[in-house]
Amino acid sequence: MLLIHCPYCQEERSELEFRGAGDAHIARPTDIASISDEEFEAYFFLRDNPKGLIFERWRHIHGCGRFFNAARDTVSDRFITTYKAGEPRPRIGAEAEQHQPVETYEALEGEAQ
């Protein structure tokens, strides 16, 4: 089970108390009524799915109920940091962007004799 730090409650809680809410720091259209269908599709549905460091929005639904942002490694699923909504994206050093190798069944399968 993952423990996620809520920057508002100032404590780590079970992942079961939280829900992911998509990408953080998205440039939202200023006049949604005037964008094209392609721009609408890109804004609402198309997201990158990078391997490694990503910035996401989360909500502490079974706690304070507030939204916050998190930097997370998609390979190890490790939360690097969490910070309050509205705060700027933190600078994260190169050591945080690199993940430790994760042993998976698929990776170990090739080693079996």
C-alpha positions as CSV (number, residue, x, y, z in Angstrom):
1,M,0.0,0.0,0.0
2,L,1.2,3.5,-0.8
3,L,1.3,6.3,1.7
4,I,0.7,9.7,0.3
5,H,1.5,12.9,2.2
6,C,-1.3,15.5,2.2
7,P,0.2,18.9,2.2
8,Y,-2.9,20.4,3.9
9,C,-3.4,17.7,6.7
10,Q,0.4,17.5,7.1
11,E,0.4,13.7,7.4
12,E,0.9,10.6,5.4
13,R,-2.3,8.6,4.8
14,S,-3.2,5.4,2.9
15,E,-3.6,5.7,-0.9
16,L,-7.3,4.5,-0.3
17,E,-8.1,8.0,0.9
18,F,-7.0,9.7,-2.3
19,R,-8.1,9.9,-5.9
20,G,-6.0,10.9,-8.9
21,A,-7.4,13.9,-10.8
22,G,-5.2,14.0,-13.9
23,D,-2.3,16.1,-15.0
24,A,-1.2,19.1,-13.0
25,H,-0.2,22.5,-14.5
26,I,-2.3,22.2,-17.6
27,A,-2.9,25.4,-19.6
28,R,-6.6,25.7,-19.7
29,P,-8.4,27.5,-22.6
30,T,-9.5,31.0,-21.6
31,D,-12.6,31.0,-23.8
32,I,-13.7,27.3,-24.0
33,A,-16.7,28.2,-26.3
34,S,-14.5,29.5,-29.0
35,I,-12.0,26.6,-29.4
36,S,-12.1,24.2,-32.3
37,D,-13.2,20.5,-32.0
38,E,-9.5,19.5,-32.3
39,E,-8.4,21.9,-29.6
40,F,-11.3,20.6,-27.4
41,E,-10.2,17.0,-27.9
42,A,-6.5,17.9,-27.2
43,Y,-7.4,19.7,-24.0
44,F,-9.9,17.2,-22.5
45,F,-8.7,13.8,-23.8
46,L,-5.1,13.7,-25.1
47,R,-2.4,13.4,-22.4
48,D,1.2,12.3,-22.4
49,N,2.0,9.1,-20.6
50,P,5.7,9.5,-20.0
51,K,7.9,7.0,-18.2
52,G,9.5,8.6,-15.2
53,L,8.7,11.9,-13.5
54,I,5.2,13.3,-13.9
55,F,3.2,16.1,-12.1
56,E,-0.4,15.2,-11.2
57,R,-3.4,16.6,-9.3
58,W,-4.7,14.5,-6.4
59,R,-7.7,14.9,-4.1
60,H,-7.8,13.8,-0.4
61,I,-11.4,12.7,-0.7
62,H,-11.6,10.8,2.7
63,G,-9.7,13.5,4.6
64,C,-9.7,17.3,4.1
65,G,-11.3,17.0,0.6
66,R,-8.8,19.4,-0.9
67,F,-6.9,19.2,-4.2
68,F,-3.1,19.2,-4.3
69,N,-0.3,18.4,-6.7
70,A,2.3,15.7,-6.6
71,A,5.5,14.7,-8.4
72,R,5.5,11.0,-8.9
73,D,7.8,8.5,-10.7
74,T,5.6,6.3,-13.0
75,V,8.0,3.4,-13.0
76,S,8.5,2.9,-9.2
77,D,5.1,4.6,-8.3
78,R,7.1,6.6,-5.7
79,F,5.8,10.0,-4.7
80,I,8.7,12.4,-4.8
81,T,6.9,15.4,-3.3
82,T,3.5,16.8,-2.8
83,Y,2.6,20.5,-2.6
84,K,-0.5,22.7,-2.3
85,A,-2.7,23.5,-5.3
86,G,-1.8,26.9,-6.8
87,E,1.9,26.6,-5.8
88,P,4.4,26.6,-8.7
89,R,5.9,23.4,-9.9
90,P,8.9,22.6,-7.7
91,R,12.3,22.1,-9.2
92,I,13.4,18.6,-8.7
93,G,17.0,17.6,-9.0
94,A,18.4,15.1,-11.5
95,E,18.7,12.5,-8.7
96,A,14.9,12.5,-8.2
97,E,14.2,12.3,-11.9
98,Q,16.1,9.1,-12.2
99,H,14.4,6.0,-10.8
100,Q,15.8,2.9,-9.3
101,P,15.4,-0.2,-11.4
102,V,12.2,-2.0,-10.5
103,E,12.2,-5.8,-10.5
104,T,9.3,-7.1,-12.4
105,Y,8.2,-10.5,-13.4
106,E,8.8,-9.8,-17.0
107,A,12.4,-8.6,-16.3
108,L,13.2,-11.6,-14.2
109,E,11.6,-14.0,-16.7
110,G,14.5,-13.8,-19.1
111,E,16.9,-14.8,-16.3
112,A,15.2,-18.1,-15.6
113,Q,17.1,-21.2,-16.6
